[in-house]
Amino acid sequence: MQNLIAKTKQFIRDENGVTAIEYGLIAALIAVVIIAAVKAVGTNLSTTFNTIATEL
């Protein structure tokens, strides 16, 4: 029984899983920002090319 209690306390104090989750959330946030930036640049670039094609 003491071993079970000791293992439970060790599991609660272990922060390795928490750190991995935090890194995962940061990576997901960075990915969302990159996707939004690429989409905005792509839309503006498409508009610019259409304007140039119309003028030609």
DRENDO-1510 file (C-alpha; in Angstrom, 1 decimal, always signed):
<recs>
REC; n; res; u; v; w
REC; 1; MET; +0.0; +0.0; +0.0 .
REC; 2; GLN; +2.9; +2.4; +0.8 .
REC; 3; ASN; +4.3; +1.7; -2.6 .
REC; 4; LEU; +1.0; +2.7; -4.3 .
REC; 5; ILE; +0.9; +5.9; -2.3 .
REC; 6; ALA; +4.5; +6.7; -3.1 .
REC; 7; LYS; +4.0; +6.1; -6.9 .
REC; 8; THR; +0.8; +8.3; -6.8 .
REC; 9; LYS; +2.7; +11.1; -5.2 .
REC; 10; GLN; +5.6; +10.8; -7.7 .
REC; 11; PHE; +3.1; +10.8; -10.6 .
REC; 12; ILE; +1.5; +14.0; -9.3 .
REC; 13; ARG; +4.8; +15.8; -8.9 .
REC; 14; ASP; +6.1; +14.7; -12.4 .
REC; 15; GLU; +5.9; +17.7; -14.7 .
REC; 16; ASN; +7.3; +16.1; -17.9 .
REC; 17; GLY; +3.8; +15.6; -19.4 .
REC; 18; VAL; +2.8; +19.1; -18.6 .
REC; 19; THR; +5.9; +20.5; -20.4 .
REC; 20; ALA; +5.1; +18.4; -23.5 .
REC; 21; ILE; +1.6; +19.7; -23.6 .
REC; 22; GLU; +2.8; +23.2; -23.3 .
REC; 23; TYR; +5.2; +22.8; -26.2 .
REC; 24; GLY; +2.4; +21.2; -28.2 .
REC; 25; LEU; +0.1; +24.2; -27.6 .
REC; 26; ILE; +2.9; +26.6; -28.5 .
REC; 27; ALA; +3.6; +24.7; -31.7 .
REC; 28; ALA; -0.1; +24.7; -32.6 .
REC; 29; LEU; -0.4; +28.4; -32.0 .
REC; 30; ILE; +2.6; +29.1; -34.2 .
REC; 31; ALA; +1.1; +26.9; -37.0 .
REC; 32; VAL; -2.1; +28.8; -36.8 .
REC; 33; VAL; -0.3; +32.2; -37.1 .
REC; 34; ILE; +1.7; +30.9; -40.1 .
REC; 35; ILE; -1.3; +29.6; -41.9 .
REC; 36; ALA; -3.2; +32.9; -41.4 .
REC; 37; ALA; -0.2; +34.9; -42.6 .
REC; 38; VAL; +0.3; +32.7; -45.7 .
REC; 39; LYS; -3.4; +32.9; -46.5 .
REC; 40; ALA; -3.4; +36.8; -46.2 .
REC; 41; VAL; -0.3; +37.1; -48.4 .
REC; 42; GLY; -1.7; +34.6; -50.9 .
REC; 43; THR; -4.9; +36.6; -51.2 .
REC; 44; ASN; -3.1; +39.9; -51.7 .
REC; 45; LEU; -0.7; +38.4; -54.2 .
REC; 46; SER; -3.6; +36.9; -56.2 .
REC; 47; THR; -5.3; +40.3; -56.3 .
REC; 48; THR; -2.0; +41.9; -57.5 .
REC; 49; PHE; -1.6; +39.3; -60.3 .
REC; 50; ASN; -5.2; +39.8; -61.4 .
REC; 51; THR; -4.7; +43.5; -61.6 .
REC; 52; ILE; -1.5; +43.1; -63.6 .
REC; 53; ALA; -3.2; +40.6; -66.0 .
REC; 54; THR; -6.2; +42.9; -66.5 .
REC; 55; GLU; -3.8; +45.8; -67.3 .
REC; 56; LEU; -1.9; +43.7; -69.8 .
</recs>
